[in-house]
Amino acid sequence: MADYKDSLPEGQEALAAGREPGDLGELHRKLIALLETSTHYLPQAVLVHFPFDAFFEERAILLGRLGRHEQALAIYTYVICDLAKAELYCERNYDRTKDADRDVFLTMFRILVSPPDASMIGVMVAQLPQPEANPSAALTLLRKHANKLDTLKALQLLPLTTPICEIYQFLEKVLQEKTSRKRRGQAMRSLLYTEHLQVGGRQTNSTARSSRS
């Protein structure tokens, strides 16, 4: 990796992880796939061997395996500068049933609206600028994944100057989802009630037949 970076002309940025030429790119892709999918290693034990000034995507993956979503997403968003990968990270780690993972989309939303201090990200990058808020990307995330964010918490994080028209689609989607869930609940209760009546009717008929016998 160091040899590859040293070979670049002055001012030219290194390619994204896995896109480097030749064997380096292939090895990098295999390493990323291994870190993402394997269950045969301890993330904490591996993380301590990674440098702070390189292998940023690998560091983000390991942080994610440790449940440190804010740091991982800050790396994707403000160091690697790849919002698509940050969103993919959220999709890969989101789990409504787990406390540590149910708010991963909210975490990404928060760091887009209110970026962390550069020192919190935990990497060493020459002249890493202080992250700046990206409200446009935050609102896009909100609209796309409205059903995976805590509505009240997300709205509380928005700046007071946010125009209502910017969050209309989000609110509409949330209301539609809540209405749909309510209707499904009502339908289920109706089915259960009907089944209860049918069972009661069958028991009554059975008792009546037994009496006649």
Salt bridges, closest charged atoms under 4 A:
GLU20 OE2 - HIS28 ND1 2.66
GLU26 OE2 - LYS30 NZ 3.36
GLU36 OE2 - ARG92 NH1 3.56
GLU57 OE1 - LYS85 NZ 2.83
GLU58 OE2 - HIS28 NE2 2.25
GLU70 OE1 - ARG110 NH2 3.73
GLU87 OE2 - LYS144 NZ 2.79
GLU87 OE2 - HIS145 NE2 2.75
GLU91 OE2 - HIS145 NE2 3.92
ASP99 OD1 - ARG102 NH1 2.47
ASP101 OD1 - HIS69 NE2 2.79
ASP103 OD2 - LYS153 NZ 3.89
GLU177 OE2 - ARG181 NH1 3.34
GLU177 OE2 - ARG184 NH2 3.97
